[in-house]
Amino acid sequence: MNEMTHTHGRLNARRVGKSEWELTIDGNSHSIVLRHSKWGMATSVVIDDKTVFKGGDLNTITYSGDIPLHLGSHSLVISIRDTTFGSNYSLTVDDVLVDGPAPTHVTVEDDKDRWAFQSALFTMLIGAPILYFIGGEHWFIGPVRADFAAIGSFVLALLYLANRFFSRKNDAP
């Protein structure tokens, strides 16, 4: 397990798992556990064996977010940032980043774009080859042979990725 310890005045935070922290603040130790399922989008936060936050369902496409919490008189923010192949987690206490990468501003559009990118990669690398080589001319998807559907899916995914690559958003105002 990768353990990191950060000390800020009367605050001491130590990561004890990918999304678990031991936090000592004002002389009291606390266990913070984030349970986050990227694909199921179910998220919960447990502090000292008590569930203090529960959210997420399959009706939303937002993977990134901030979870504001309170621990006594202190404010905590657990930040979840979706990446192409997982998530990054950060813990901020009283506006001081105590563990993890600095949270960036993320929009729903960013998450949707990442989701589309992941879907296109999956289609090109896994879905289309399975349809083409295993399904072939013997399987049908509706009225279309599986090998033709695979070629069409591959081409559409390739066109999406090429368009995404060559038409990067301009960050200038």
Secondary structure, DSSP 8 states (H G I E B T S, - for coil): ---EEEEETTEEEEEEETTEEEEEETTEEEEEEEEE-TTT--EEEEETTEEEEEE--TT-----EEEEEEETTEEEEEEEEEETTEEEEEEEETTEEEESS------HHHHHHHHHHHHHHHIIIIIHHHIIIIITTT-EETTEEHHHHHHHHHHHHHHHHHHHHHS------
